Amino acid sequence: MSLKLSLCVLMLGAAVVAHAETRVRTVGSIQYITYEEDGPTPGRVAIHDNSAIVIEYSSGNGVARPYERAANGQWQAGAPLFTVPASGDGSQDDVAIGNGFAAVHIGSQLRIFQRSGNVWVAAPTEAPIAAAHGLAISGGRILVARRGCNYDADLYQKSSTTGVWRVTGKIRGAVGECNNHGALLDLDGDVALVLNPGEIREYHRNGSVQWPQVGTITPPAGVDFDGAAPTSRGGNP
C-alpha cells in the first residue's frame, strides 16, 4: 500500500478551537493519508491519542489496520489486526477506541483488542461475537448491537479474574424486521441510548443483567429520529 502526504481521502489531525468571544476557528489538518486509486479503499476510522484504526477494503476483504503517530508526527501503517470477507458496501461496519480498548466490527464479526505498549493485542472473548451495526465504548464496557430482528444490544465487560470479555448486560428494544439491521446507539457509564423506530430509548444499569428502560426521547413535530445517531455525552457533536 502506497501512502503519501496529499489532499485526499483520509484526514487525521484536524481540530476546532473555540475563542472567548464565542467565535469558532477551524485549525487546518497537519497531515493527510492518501490511498492510491488502485489500492485499498478506506472506510470507518477511530482515533485516540497517537493511535488510529482504519477499516480498509481490498479484493473483497475487510481489513482492520492500525496506524501509529511516530515521533516526527507522521502516521505509520501497521500490519493488519485481522482480515475477513467483506459484507455489502461496508456501511454497516464499525470501529471504536476508548480507555485502552478497541472494538472492530466487519461483516458479522466483532473482535476486541487491548492496548499493550504501542501495539494492539487481541483480547479473548467467552464466545465469538456476532454483531450488527451499532458500537460504543465507555469505561470498561463495550455496547454492541445484536443481530436478529429487534433493536437489542449486549454489553461486554472484561472479567477481572480471567481477563476474558463476556456479556454482563442486555438491552431489549422494539420489535423490528429480521434483517440484522442493528441499532444506532451510545454509551456513557451506566447509561445507554438506543435508537428505535421513531424514538430514542434510555436504559440504565441497575445491577441486573437486563438493563431496564427508564426513559424515552421522542422527536418534536416535524422531526424524524430515524437514522440519527443518539449521543449520551455532553459537548458539541
N, C-alpha and C positions, 0 to 999 in steps of 0.2 A: 504494500500500500504506500502510495507516494503522498507525502504531506509537505505543504509549503505555506508560507505566510502570504495571505491574499485576502481580498474582499469576496467572500463566498459563503458556503453553506452554513458552517457551524461556528458560532462565536462564543468564546469563553473570556470573561473578564470585564463585561460591561457593568456599570453601576449608575445609580441615580442618587444625586446629592440634594438634600433639601436645605434651603437657606432660612435664616431667621425671619426674613421678610415674607416667608411662605412661598417664595418663588422656587421653582424646581429647575435644576440644570442637569442635563444628561452628560455624563462623562464618557468620552469615546472609548471604544474597545481597545485593549492593548495587544490583542493577538487574535488572529483568525486561523482556524484549522480547515484546510481545503481538501475536499475529496475529488479526485480526478473523475472525469466523465465515465471512464471505463472501469472505475474502481468501485468499492463498496458504497452503498447509499446509507447515509446516517438517518437514524430515527430518533427515539426518545433519548434524553440526556439528563443526568443528575450530577450535581457538584456539591462538594463540601470541603472547605479549606483548600488543600492542594491536590485533591483527588477528584476525578470525574469518571463516570461510566457512561459509555455511549452504546446504544443498541444499533448495530450495523447489519445491513442485508446484502448478501452476495451469493450468487449461484443457488438461489432457492433456500438459503440458510439464514437464520438469525444468529448474530454473534454479539456477545456481551464483551466489550473491550474496555479495559481501564486505561486512563490517562493520568500521568503524574506531572505536576509542575516542577521543573528542575530548578536548580539554584540560580540559573541565568534567567528564570522567568518563563522559559519556553515549555510548552506541553509536549510530553513524550508518550507515544503509544506503547502499551504493554502487550503481552501475549493474551489471547482471548481467555476470559474466565470460563466460558463454555460456548458450545455451538450446537444448535438444534435446528431441525427443519422449520422454516418459517411458515406461518399460517396467515393466509389472507394478505392484506396490504400493510400489516404492521401497526395499524391504527389502534388495535386493542392491546398492544404490548405496553409494559410499564417498567420503570426503574425508579427506585427511591434510595436515598442515602440519609442516614441520621444516627448520631450517637455511637459512631464506630461500627455501624451495621449497614449492610446494603441488601436490598431485595431486588431481584431481576426477574421479570415475567416475560417470557417469549413463547408465543403459541399457547399451549395449555400448561406449560411447565413454569414453576416458580422456584428459584433457588436463592438461598440466603448465604451471605458472606460476612465475615468479621474482619475488621482491620487488625493486622499484626505487623507492627513496624511501618514499612512503606508499601506493603502489599495487601491484597485481599485474599483471604483464605476461606475455602468452602466450609460452611458450618453444617454439622449433622442435623437432620430432622427426623422426627419419630416415624414419619412415613413420607413418601413422595407427595409433594404439594401440587394438586391440580387446581389452577387458579383461573379466574375470569378477569375481565378488565376492571381495575379498581385496586389501588395500592397506596398505603400511607404508613409512615413510621413516626412514632413518638415515644420518647423514653426508651424503655426496653421492650416495647411491643411493636408488632407489625400487624396491620389490619389488611386483610386480603378478601376481595370479593369472591364469593363462592360460585362455582359452575352449577348449571342446572336451570331451573325455571324461575326462581324467586329472587328478590333483591336482598339476599342474605350475605353475610360475611363472617369470617373467622378471625380470631385474634391469636397470634402466635407469640410465645414468650420462651426465652431460654431458661432451662432448668438450672438452678443454682448448684445442684449436686452433680448432675450428669453432663451438663453443657449441651444437651440436646434440645432443639426447638420443637415445641409441641403446642397443640391447641389448648388454650386456657380460657377462652371466651368465645361466645357465639352471639351473633346478631340475626334476628329474624325480621325480614322485611315483607313487603307486599308480594302478592302472587303475581307472577309475570309469565311471559311466553317461554317455552322450553327451548331456548336457543343459546344458552350460555352467554347472555348479554352482559352479565356483571352489573356493577353499580359504581357510579362516581361517589367518592367518599373522602372523609378526612378524619384524623385522629389527633387529639390533644390530651395527653394524660389519660384520665378516666372518662373522657367524653368523646363520643363518636358521632359524626353526622353522615348520613347516608341518603343519597338522592333516590327517592322512589317516584313513581309516576305522579306528577303534579304537586309533589311536596317533598320537603327535606325532613327526615325523622331524626330526632336526637335520642341517643342512648347513653346510659351511664353505667359504669361498673359498680356493682353492689356487693361483691364478694362471692357471688354465684357464677357458674359457668355462663348462664344465659344473661346477657346484658339487657335489662328492661328498657323499653321505650318510655321516656319521661317527657317528651315534648315534640311539637310539630311546628315547622316553619312553613307557612302557606304563602304563596305569592299574592301581591295586591292585584287588583283588577288590571287586566291588560298585560300582565307579566307571566311568562311561561318558564318554569324552572327546568323543564326537560332539557338535558344536555348541558346544563350549567353546573360546574363542579362546586360543591359546597366547601367552605373552609371554617374551621373552628379556631383559627389563630387570629390574634389581633394584628393591627397594622394594615398597610395598604397592599392590595393584590399585586 
